[in-house]
Amino acid sequence: MERKNLILAGAFVWAAAATGWAQSTLPQDSARQQQKAQLVRGLYTDALTHQQGYRLLESLCSEVGPRPVCSSGDARAIAWAVRKLEELPFDSVYLQEVPDNPRWVRGVETASAVGYGKKGALNVTALGGSVGTPGGNKGAGIRAELVEVQNFQELDVLAAAGKIAGRIVFFNRPLDPSYINTGSAYGNAGDQRWAGAQEAGKHGAVAVLVRSLTLRTDDFPHTGAMSYGDASVKIPAAGISTQDANWLSSELKKNPGLRVQLTLGCEMLGTCTSYNVVGEWRGTGNPEQIALVGGHLDSWDLGTGAQDDGAGCVQSIQALGLLMRSGYRPNRTHRVVLYANEEFGLNGGRAYAASALSRSEVHVLAIESDGGSGTPRGFSTENAAARERLEQFKPFLAPYGLLAYSVGGSGADISALRGQGDVVLVGLSADSQRYFDYHHSAQDRIESIHPRELELGAAALAALLYLFDTNP
């Protein structure tokens, strides 16, 4: 107890230093406003000084590692999350069942341009959900001519000319570098990864290679989920590094008959049940109203999921930890939700929303962090009305660089709550310029995380939760 009081005292000493800027940005006649500003400053001081969120992420990456749904890493992550939440004074920590998740496993992954020797070796990785090549790990794989396309329209034209059947289709449309928001560039190029195999398979292609969805030119292939839709024919799909994609495209111009040898040992091994992990901090005034913050606990297997979405998970835990250590007692019930299986279909988000609906729970706020650990810039919301509700907090948040309040979306997992009453859905908007350098690749490791940027995100979440909770 004495140690806790010392921490709180220290936080409020630091908070007092905020008085200068607070007086210049907030109404001079409002002592309550000044008190709010000081508490927000204390949250930032605690986060940046003690960096408990970063230490949590180090623990997750080193003790658990990669966490694909249905894997042993997934089970370790769930146990880790329960243990870490129980170290904080939550009123309850519990698991929420999430059934019917795909148990997809990776195997051998090799590819090469035929006839080029060692120079022709290609860096590839199977896309999540892909079937393997014939014979899997021990099979001969697929050897076929390569045909490059930029989009599905070009695919259809070439198919009509008889140039797709029996070939490997190479989707090579890069992310548009002119976009300021790299997430928009990612979204506009994502159809080739998600549906490329489905579309090429309709025309008799035997496999697809998809340019990795990153703005960086390097040798690291990026994975990510793909879908066959209702296709009766399923062909193998792999991501290829941007460096090798550029080389292949150049060689194809010189050698239109270029062939590629591809072997993938990936396969689907049924389904499993996973779990959302929930920590609940009961409100003292209106406990029936719920505010949540969360991220997804699962990750891809190439790295350790530090950016996607270990950062969001620890920021969410840290956000409530910061509020607890500040001495604040919430009016509404607050939850941290670490979602299962975002990468393979948002099963955790859907299971949480279905449970909330069946129990007639009243959510007033849901915040998601799933955009990496970059410096926070503000928040994104679903509509103009929600943005207007958030912008009233700008005087408290602007000193910390939280200036952007955009309309266009919130978060994938919390989107399942849409339409359940008057819930405000919010996404933390972080600087995204480097995020897709690491996203879904072997580079998604703790080394890509800057501790201060991570902690600024945690403090931003804590501040918004606090300000919203003190708003009628």
N, C-alpha and C positions, 0 to 999 in steps of 0.2 A: 504493500500500500504506500509506504514512504517513497519507494522508487517511482511509482506511478505519479505521485504528487509532484516529485521533482521534475519529471518529464513535462507535466502539465504547466508547472510554473515556468519552466524554460520556454515552452511554446508561447506562453502569453507575454513573456519578456520580449521575445522576438516579434510577436504580434504588435506590441506597442510601437515598434520601430516603423510600422506601417502608417501611423497616425498622420504623418506629413502628407503623403500622397492621398490618403483617404479624405482628408479635409478639403483637398483641392478638387476632388472628383465627386463627392457626395454632398447632399444637402447639409448646410451648416447647422441647421436646427434639429437634426435628427440624431439623438444619442444612440438610438437603436440601430440606425444605419451604420454608425461608426463601430458599434459592437460587432455587427456582422462582418464588416470589413476586417476587423482585427482577428476574428476567428478564422476567416479565410486565409489571412496571412499566416496564421499559426499552422494551418494545414500544410501550406507550402514549405514552411520552415522545417516542420517535422519530416516531410517527405525528402527534401533535399539534403537535410543534415544526416539523417539516419539511414536512408536508402534501403529500407526493409523490403520494398518491392523488388529491387534488383537482386537482393540476396535470396528472395523466394524464387526468382526466375533461375538463378544459378543452381538452386537445389532441384528444381523441376528438370532442367536440362541435363544435369549430371547424374541425379539419382534415378530418374525415370527414363529420360531420353525420348526417342520417337514414340508416338502414341497413335498409330492407326487403329481405328475402331475394330474391335474383336481380337486385337493382338494382345500378347502378354504385356506390352507397354501400356495399352489401354487399361488393363486391370491394375497395373502398378500406379498409373496416374490417378485412378479413382481412389485408391487407398491413400495415396499421397495427399490428395485434396481434402479428404476427410480429416486426416491427421493435422494438416495445417489450419483448417477452419476450426477444429476443436481447440487449437492453441489460443484462439481469440474468444472473447466472452460473448459468443453468440448464444441466444436462448435455446436454439436447437440446430443440429446439423443432421441432414438426412439424405438418403438416396432416393431417386425417382426412376422407376424402371423405364427403359427405352428399348422396346423389342424390335426384332426383324431388321437387324443391321447386316450389311453384306460382309462376309469374311473373305476378302480378296487378298491374295498373297503374291508377292513379286518373286521372280525367279531369275534365270539367266537373261542377260540383256546385252546383245552384241549386234553390231551392224557395220558394214563396210561397203565401200564402192568396189565392185569387182574389177580386178585387173590393175589396181593401183598399189598393191602391196601394203606396207605399213602406212604409207601416206593416205590410204583410203579408209583407215579406221575412223568410225563415226561415234560420237558421244550421244547415246540415246538412253531413254528410260521409258518404260511402259506407262501409258496413261491409266489412271485409276479406273478399274472396271473392265479393262481390255481382256479379251481372250488371248491365249498364247498362240504362237505359230505351231503348225502341225508337229506333234511329238513332244511339245513342251521343251523342258530343259535338255532332253536327250535326243530331240529330233533334228532333222536336217534343216529346219527353218524354211524360209521363203527366199527364192532368188528370182528377181523379175526386173524388167525395165522400169525406169523412174519417169514420171511425168509431173511437171511442176504446174501448180495452179495458184491463183491468188484468192479465189472466192468460189462460192457454189455456182454462180452464174457461168463462170468460165469452165467449171467442171461439167456442167450440163452441155455446153457447146462442144467441148472436146469429146464427151461421151457420144453425142449425136454423130460425130465424125469417126467414131470407132477407135478412139485413142485412149480409152480408159480401161476397158475390159482386159484382165490378165496382167495389169500393171500395178505398181506401187504408186499411190498418189502422194505427192509432196506438197502439202499446204504451206506456202511460204509468204503469207501476208504479215509483215512486221507491225508492231505497235506504232501508231502514228506519233512521231516525236514532237509534232507541233502542239500537241495537247499540253496545257498547263497541269490539268488534273490527270495524273497517270492512271488513276482508276477508271476514268472514262476511256482512255486509250486501251486499257486491258479489256474492258467490257466490249468495245467495238471489234476487237480481234478474237474474242473468245469463242465465237460460233464454230470456228474451224477445229478447235480442240474438243468442244462438247459434242458436236454433231458431224465432224468430218468423216469418221468411219462409217456412220450411218448413211450419209449421202453418197460417199464413194462406193460403198458396198452395193447400193442400188444399181450401179452401173457396171458391176462385175470386177471392180478393183480387188486385189488380193490382200492389200495392207495399206496403211497410211503412215506417213511421217509428218509431224506437225511442228512447225517452227515454235520454239519456246516463247512463251508470252512474257517477254522482258525487253526493256529498252537497252540493256547492257549487251555488249558483244563479248562473249567469253565461251569457255568450253563446258559449262555446266548446263545439262538439260533440265528442264522443268517438267514436273508431272502435274497432275490435276485430274479431276473427275471428267469422264466422258460418258456418253449414253448411246445405246443402240436403238432407243425408242422401241417401236414394235417391229423392227427389222427381223426377218426370218434368217438372213445371212449375216453372220458376225465376223468381221475381219479384224486382225490385230492392229493396234494403234500405239504409236510411240512418239514421244516428244524428242526433238533433236536440238542440240545446242545452237545458239545463234551463229557462232563462229563456223560450225560445220554446215549450217544451212546456207550461209553465204558462199562457202566453198563449193557445195553441191550445185548451187544455182549457176555459179561461174563455169563449172565443169560441164554442166548440161548444155550450155550454149556452144561449147567446143565439141561435145560428144553427145549428140541427141539420143544415142542408143545406150547410154550409161545404165548399168544394172547395179542393183543393191542386194546384198545378202543380209537378211534380218532374222534374228532368232530371239524370241521372247518366251520365257518359261512361266509367265504369270497365269493364275487361274483363280476361279471362284470356288470356295469351299463351304457353301451353305450360308447360314446366317447365325447371329448370336444376339443375346440380350446385353445391352450396356446400360449405363446409368448417368443421369444428371446428378450433380452434387450441389446441394443447396444449403446455405447457411442463413438462418433467420434471426433478425434482431427486432424484437417486438416493440411497437410504438407505445407511447404512454398516453397520447391524447386521442388519436384516431387509428387504433391498431388494425381496424378492418380495411384500411386503405394501404396499398402495397406499392412501394417503390423498389425497383430492382436494378441491379447493375451486373453485367456478366460478359463472358467470352466463351469460346468453345475449347474444351479440353483436349479433343482429339487433334492429331496432326498427321501430315504425311511422314513417310519413313526415311526419306533421303537425308534429312538433317535431324535436328532435335526440336523443331517447332518453336524456336525462340520468338520469332516475329509472328508466326501464324499458328496458333494464337496464344502461345505462352504469355506474351506481353499483355494481351487483353485480360487473361485470367488473373495474373498477379496484380495488374492495375486495379481490377475489380475487388480483389481481396484487400489490397492495400487501401483502397478508397474507404471501405468501411472500417478498417483498422485505424486509419487516421482520425476518422470521426469518433471512434471509441476512445482513442487516446486523448482527444481534445477535451473530453468530459461532457460532450454534447449528449443529450438524451433525445432521441427522435420522437417526433409527433406521430408519424406514420410508421408502419412496419417496413423494415428494409431487408431486402434479400440480396445475397450474392448467388448467382446461378452460373455454374460451370457446365456448359452444355455438352452432351454426347453427340458424336457423329454429325458434325456440320459438313464435313468435307464430302461425305457420300450421300447427301440428301436431306439435311436439316431435320433428321429424326428427333434429335433432342429438343429443338425449338418447338416442333409440333407436339411432342409429348407433354412438354411443359404447358403449352397453351391449352391443350385438351384437358389437362388436369385442372387448370385454373377455371375453365368454363364449366366443368362438371361440378366443381365445388363453389360456383358462383362467387369467385374471388374478385375483388375490385382493385384493379391495377390503375394507378394514376400516373406512373412514370416508369419507363423502361429504357435503360441506357445500355448500349453495347459498344465494346471496344474490340474491333477486329480489323484494324487498318495498320497494324504494325506499331512500332515504338517511336516513330518520329516525333519531333517537337509538335505539341498540340497547337492547332490554329483556331479551333472553335468547335462548333457542333453542327450536325446536319439533322434535318427533321423531315417529316412526311408532308407537311403542308404549311401554308402561310400562317394559319392560326397558331400552330405549334411554334413556329419561328417567333411570332410576336410574343408569345408567352415566355420564351427564353430570352429574348432581347431585353426584357426588363432587368435582367441580371448583369447586363453589360458593364455598368459602373463598377461592379465588384470584380469582374473577370478581366476587363480590358488591361489592367496593369500586368497581367501575366500572359499577354499576347493572344488571348482568346477573343479574336475580333471578327471571325467569319461565322455567320449564321445562315446556312444555306438550306434551300428546299430541294428535295430530290430523293431522299431515302434516309434510312436510319441504320438498321442492321439486319442481317439475314435471319438470325435466330429469333430476335424479338419480333420480326415481322408477322409471325404467326399470331401475335396478340392483337393485330390490327382488327378493329371493329368490336373489340370487347370493351364497351363503354367508352369513357372519355379519357383513354390512356394516351399520354404523350410519348411518342417513340423518338428516341434520340440516338444518334451515332457520334462517337468522338471522332473529330476530324483531325488527323495528324498529317504532318508534312509527308507527302508520298513519293518524293522524287527518287528515293533509293529503295523503296519498299519492294518493288518488283525485281530488283537485283537479286533478292534473296528468296522471294516467295516461291514455295513448292520446289525448292532445290536443295542440294546438299550444302549450300551456303547459309541456310536458315539455322544458324547456331548462335550461341550466346555472344560470340565475338562480334556479331553484327549489331549488338545492342549498345547504345550509349546510356550509362546509368542516369544521367541527369534528364535526358529526354524522356526516358521511361517514367521517372518519378514525377516529372511535370505533368504527364498524362494522368497518373494516379491522383495527384492533387487536384487536377481539373475535374475529374469525376467526383471526388469528395466534395469539392466546392459546389458543384451543381446540385448534388444530392442535398446538401445542407441548405442552400438557398431556396430550392424548390420546397423543401420540407417546412421552412419557416414562412412560406407564402401561403395565405389562406386557401 
